[in-house]
Amino acid sequence: MPRPRSCLLALACSALLLSAVVGGEDAKTAAPMKTAAEIERLIEQLGSDQFGEREAASKALEAIGEPALDALRKAATGSSDAEIRQRAEDLVKARDARVYREVRCFKGHDDFVYAVAFSPDGKRVLSGSHDQTVRLWDAETGKELRRFTGHRNPVYGVAFSPDGKRALLGGADCTLRLWDVETGKELRRFMGHGGFIMSVAFSPDGKQALSGSVDRTVRLWDAETGRELHCFKGHTDDVESVAFSPDGKRALSGGDKTLRLWRLAAEAGGPAGQPADSGSPKRK
């Protein structure tokens, strides 16, 4: 049987441990509230009669950064104190100037740039232009790495494959072209459209491709062979944009004042190649 003093000591230790745990959780909960209260206090201090206090509050709010932005934006437009409004507005503008700014300019194209895309790892950039070229750039330096010059007409659509190793290009010559990004070699052409190709996209697994054209069709392709798998008809004007769903089972197309959602695989709701809402595409 334990001695009474030992029992009391054990209970005391347990109580202290429980108190520390609960206290820690309370501190975590209270921290955001304390920060919000401190921000509000500092914003009020922006209107202090003492110049030194106003300056100190501005510096403190600048150091807090992002968590203070919403309160500062509210104060910049809603405070009844002109000094608070001005200082809050200045702080918001200063922060935006640091964050939302041009990082670099990629120069080299000789005409309008119609399409751009990031590589999956974010390290490279593709651009398609009216100058009939597609260019590969280093995203960090802005240096041109490669130029794809197989097109003899403006290029309106560009896309990276999910692994970043291939580039899909479409334009005014009515063809899609698949290129090896590393070697600059054209791998294959996708023939079938009867008008300018305005937009291209890779499926999430990289095995299929989509294209939208001024011939009012959306076409699904086998990216490995260049074979046309299906032609989606229903748009009443140019198709300007196409995209795959994240699971690759549907396609989204935009043009003629409508967006249209298409099935790419047979499922319970109907056969592949039909509008996802079943029935004939709605026309306006």
C-alpha positions in Angstrom: 0.0 0.0 0.0 1.5 3.4 -1.1 2.4 5.8 1.6 0.0 8.9 1.9 2.8 11.4 1.2 3.7 9.6 -2.0 0.1 9.7 -3.2 -0.2 13.4 -2.5 3.0 14.0 -4.4 1.8 12.0 -7.4 -1.5 13.9 -7.4 0.3 17.2 -7.3 2.5 16.4 -10.2 -0.5 15.2 -12.3 -2.4 18.4 -11.5 0.6 20.5 -12.6 1.0 18.5 -15.8 -2.7 18.9 -16.6 -2.6 22.6 -15.9 0.4 23.0 -18.2 -1.4 21.2 -21.0 -4.6 23.1 -20.6 -2.8 26.4 -20.2 -0.8 25.7 -23.4 -4.0 25.0 -25.3 -5.6 28.2 -23.9 -2.5 30.2 -25.0 -2.8 28.8 -28.5 -6.5 29.8 -28.7 -5.9 33.2 -27.2 -2.9 34.1 -29.4 -4.9 35.1 -32.5 -7.3 37.1 -30.3 -4.4 38.9 -28.7 -2.9 39.7 -32.1 -6.2 41.0 -33.4 -6.6 43.2 -30.3 -3.0 44.4 -30.7 -3.6 45.3 -34.3 -6.7 47.3 -33.5 -4.8 49.1 -30.7 -2.0 50.0 -33.1 -4.4 51.2 -35.7 -6.0 53.5 -33.1 -2.5 54.7 -32.3 -2.0 55.8 -35.9 -4.2 58.8 -35.0 -2.3 59.7 -31.8 -1.6 63.3 -31.0 2.0 62.4 -30.6 4.1 62.1 -33.8 6.4 59.5 -32.2 3.5 57.3 -31.2 2.1 57.5 -34.8 5.4 56.5 -36.2 5.9 53.7 -33.8 2.5 52.3 -34.6 3.2 52.5 -38.4 6.4 50.5 -37.9 4.8 47.9 -35.7 2.0 47.3 -38.2 4.4 47.1 -41.0 6.4 44.4 -39.1 3.1 42.4 -38.4 2.5 42.3 -42.2 -0.1 40.1 -43.7 -2.2 39.5 -40.5 -2.8 43.3 -40.3 -3.9 43.8 -43.9 -7.6 43.3 -43.6 -7.9 45.7 -40.6 -5.7 48.2 -42.3 -7.8 48.1 -45.5 -10.9 48.6 -43.4 -9.4 51.5 -41.5 -8.1 53.1 -44.8 -11.7 53.5 -46.0 -13.8 53.5 -42.9 -12.0 55.3 -40.1 -13.4 58.7 -39.1 -9.9 59.9 -38.4 -8.2 61.4 -41.5 -4.7 60.6 -40.1 -5.6 56.9 -39.5 -7.1 56.7 -43.0 -4.0 58.1 -44.6 -1.5 56.1 -42.7 -3.5 52.9 -43.1 -3.7 53.5 -46.9 0.1 54.2 -47.1 0.8 50.9 -45.2 -1.4 48.9 -47.6 0.1 50.5 -50.7 3.7 49.9 -49.4 3.0 46.3 -48.8 1.3 45.8 -52.2 4.3 47.5 -53.9 6.6 44.9 -52.3 4.4 41.9 -53.0 2.5 42.7 -56.3 5.2 43.8 -58.6 6.8 42.9 -61.9 9.6 40.4 -61.3 11.0 40.4 -64.8 10.2 41.0 -68.5 10.8 38.4 -71.1 11.9 40.1 -74.3 12.5 38.5 -77.7 9.2 38.1 -79.6 8.7 40.3 -82.6 4.9 40.5 -82.4 1.9 40.0 -80.1 2.1 37.1 -77.6 -1.1 35.1 -77.6 -0.5 32.2 -75.2 1.7 31.4 -72.2 2.2 28.5 -69.9 4.4 27.5 -66.9 6.1 24.1 -66.8 4.9 21.8 -64.0 7.9 22.5 -61.9 7.6 26.3 -62.5 11.2 26.6 -63.7 10.4 27.3 -67.4 7.9 29.2 -69.5 6.4 28.7 -72.9 5.0 31.5 -75.1 3.3 31.5 -78.5 3.2 34.5 -80.7 1.9 36.1 -83.9 5.6 36.1 -85.0 5.0 32.4 -85.8 7.4 31.2 -83.0 7.0 29.4 -79.7 9.8 30.2 -77.2 11.0 28.4 -74.1 12.3 30.6 -71.3 14.1 30.3 -68.0 11.5 31.6 -65.5 14.2 32.7 -63.0 16.4 34.7 -65.4 14.1 35.5 -68.3 16.7 34.0 -70.7 15.4 32.4 -73.9 16.4 28.7 -73.9 14.9 27.4 -77.1 12.8 28.5 -80.1 10.3 26.3 -81.8 10.0 27.5 -85.4 8.0 24.7 -87.2 4.8 26.8 -87.5 4.5 29.1 -90.5 1.5 31.0 -89.0 0.7 32.7 -85.7 0.5 30.4 -82.6 -2.5 30.8 -80.4 -2.3 27.8 -77.9 0.6 26.3 -75.9 0.7 23.7 -73.2 3.3 21.6 -71.3 2.8 17.9 -70.7 2.4 17.0 -67.0 6.0 15.7 -66.9 7.3 18.9 -68.5 9.1 17.0 -71.3 6.8 17.8 -74.2 5.1 20.9 -75.5 1.8 21.0 -77.4 1.3 23.9 -79.8 -1.6 25.0 -82.0 -2.2 27.9 -84.3 -3.3 29.4 -87.6 -2.0 26.5 -89.7 -4.9 24.4 -88.3 -2.5 21.8 -86.9 -1.3 20.7 -83.4 2.3 20.0 -83.1 4.0 18.0 -80.3 7.6 18.9 -79.5 10.3 17.5 -77.4 11.2 20.3 -75.0 14.7 19.2 -74.3 15.8 18.6 -77.9 13.5 21.0 -79.8 12.5 18.1 -82.1 9.0 17.9 -83.5 7.6 14.6 -82.5 4.3 14.5 -84.4 1.4 16.5 -85.9 -2.3 16.2 -85.2 -4.3 16.8 -88.4 -8.1 17.3 -88.7 -9.2 20.8 -87.8 -10.6 22.9 -90.6 -9.8 26.3 -88.9 -7.3 28.1 -86.7 -6.6 26.3 -83.4 -7.2 28.7 -80.5 -6.5 26.6 -77.4 -4.8 23.3 -76.5 -4.5 21.2 -73.3 -3.0 18.0 -72.0 -4.9 15.5 -69.9 -3.7 15.1 -66.3 -1.9 11.8 -67.2 -0.4 13.2 -70.4 -1.9 10.5 -72.6 -4.5 12.7 -74.4 -4.8 16.2 -75.7 -7.6 18.6 -76.4 -7.9 21.4 -79.0 -10.5 24.1 -79.7 -10.8 25.7 -83.0 -12.6 28.4 -85.1 -14.1 25.5 -87.0 -16.5 25.3 -84.0 -15.3 21.9 -82.8 -13.4 20.5 -79.9 -11.2 17.5 -80.7 -9.8 14.8 -78.4 -6.5 13.2 -79.4 -4.2 10.4 -78.5 -1.1 12.2 -77.5 1.1 9.3 -78.2 0.0 8.6 -81.7 -1.7 11.8 -82.9 -4.9 9.9 -83.7 -8.1 11.8 -83.3 -10.3 10.0 -80.8 -13.4 12.2 -81.0 -14.8 15.4 -82.5 -17.2 17.3 -80.2 -19.7 19.4 -82.1 -22.3 21.8 -80.6 -20.6 25.2 -80.4 -22.2 27.7 -82.8 -19.1 29.9 -83.1 -15.3 29.8 -82.5 -14.1 27.7 -79.6 -11.6 29.9 -77.8 -10.6 27.8 -74.8 -10.4 24.1 -73.7 -9.5 22.3 -70.4 -9.5 18.9 -68.8 -11.1 18.1 -65.5 -8.6 17.1 -62.8 -9.6 13.4 -63.1 -9.4 13.6 -66.9 -12.9 12.2 -67.4 -14.5 15.5 -68.7 -13.6 18.3 -71.0 -14.7 21.9 -70.7 -14.9 24.2 -73.7 -15.7 27.9 -74.1 -16.9 30.0 -77.1 -20.1 31.4 -78.6 -21.1 32.9 -75.2 -21.4 29.4 -73.7 -19.3 26.9 -71.7 -19.9 23.3 -72.5 -19.0 20.3 -70.4 -18.3 17.0 -72.2 -17.9 13.4 -71.2 -14.6 11.8 -72.3 -15.4 8.2 -71.1 -18.5 6.1 -71.1 -20.3 6.2 -67.8 -23.7 5.6 -66.3 -25.1 8.9 -67.5 -24.5 8.3 -71.2 -22.0 7.4 -73.9 -18.6 9.1 -74.2 -18.5 12.2 -76.4 -21.8 13.6 -75.2 -22.6 16.7 -73.2 -22.2 16.0 -69.5 -25.8 17.2 -68.8 -27.1 14.7 -71.4 -29.2 15.6 -74.4 -28.4 18.1 -77.2 -26.1 21.0 -76.4 -28.1 24.1 -75.5 -27.9 26.9 -78.0 -28.4 30.6 -77.5 
